[in-house]
Structure formats: C-alpha cells, structure tokens
C-alpha cells in the first residue's frame, strides 16, 4: 500500500492561479508513488491577512486523524506567511502528527527542522 499525501496549493491574488502548483504537486506525488488523500486549494486567500487559517486548521485536523503522512507544498511561503515563528509552529504541529513536509521549490527541498530542548 502506498503512503498517503496531501497537497497544499495557495495563491494570494485573483490574477494568479493554482493550476501550475497543482500540476507539479500531483506529478511529484505520482513520481514518489504517493496516493493523494486530500487537496487543500486556496485561491485568492492571503496568508498575510490570515484568510488561509480555516484551511490550515482543516489540514492539521486531517494530519492529526492520520489521513496523510506527507504534505506536498510548492514552497514554504505558500503554507504560512506569518514569519519564521508561525512557519515553525505549523511545521512542528505537522511533525508531531508524523507528517513530513516536502517542498518542490529548489530552495525548500530537503528542508529539515530540528528542535532541541533548551
């Protein structure tokens, strides 16, 4: 049985489209042999204003329920734009659910977050 993944695609303005992100993310899922269990597609929702938070909550709830093991995103800034602390919080929540986050943009590929106790 293949691992399940979720796809996160977001554009923040009405003149942008998620089609290019979705095509690339679906192709990456197929290349890795992942079954797409969910797609979170946000059109024209700015992460700066927090308009994406409802979908993010849904994605995190699905992660907690074990609906997917990998979250494929185009780039980190598509997931969260509230600064490094907010981004790390989301990544930590995903990791605590056993979900790996994978980005397609070259600068985010293989990004690993390590937390240590202080």
N, C-alpha and C positions, 0 to 999 in steps of 0.2 A: 504494500500500500504506500502511495506517495505521501510525502508531507504536505500539509495544507498551508497555503499562504493567503494573505490578504493584500490587496493593492490599495495604496493611498495616492490619489491624484487631486491636485488643487491648483486652480488659477484664481487670481485675486481681482481681475478686472473683466468687464463684459466683453472686451475686444480680444480676449485670449480664449483658447480652447484647451481642453484636457486631452483631446484626441491623440496628440503626439506622445504624451506621457503614458496614456493607457495602452497604446500600441506597443511601445517599448517595454512597459512593465509586463504586459501579457506575454510578449515574446520571451522575456527573461524568465518568467515563471515556466513556460514551456521548455526552454533550454535547460533549466535546472530540474525538470521533471516534477514540478510542484503543481498540485491541484489548487486552483483559485477558489477559495471558500467564500470570500467576500470582497467587494469593491466599495471603497469609500471615495466617492467622486464629488468634489466641491467646485462648483462653477461660480465665479464672481464673489467668493467669500474671502474677505481679507483676514488674514491671521493677525494683523496689527490691531484690528478692532475686536478680536475675539469671536468673530462671527462663525469661526470653524469649530468652536468648542463643543457644540452639540454632537457633531460627527466624531470628534475626537473622543468624547465620552463613550459613544457607541462602540468605537473601535477598541477602546480599553476594556469595556464591559465584555465584548466578544473575546478579547485576549484572555481575560480572567476566566471565562467559561471554557477556554481551551479550543475555541473554534479554528484557530490557526496557530502555526508555530513560527512563521516568518512574515514580517511586514515589508513589502517591497515599496519603496518610495523613490521618486525621481531624484530628490535632493532633500537634505535636512530642512531647508527653509520652506519647503512645501508642507512640512509637518507642523512646524511651530516657528513663529517669528517674535516671540516674546523675550528674546535674549537667551544667553547661554544657560542661565539657571532654569528657565522654563523648558528649554530643549532637553537639558539633562534630566529634569524631573520626568518628562514624558518617556525618555529612553529608559530611565530607571524603572518606571512603572511597567513598561513592556518587558524589560529583563526579568523583573520579579514574577511575571506571568510565564516566563520561559520562552518569550518571543524574541527572536533575533530580528534586528532591523537591517535591511540591506538597501543601499542607495545605488542608483545607476550612474549618476553624475561622477565622472572620474575622481573628483576631489573628495567624494564621500565614500567611495568603495573601500571596503575593508575597515572602515572606521570602527574602533572598539572603544567602549567606555569602561574604565576600570574605576571602581570606588574602593577606597580603603578606609578603615576606621581610623579616626584621629585620636 
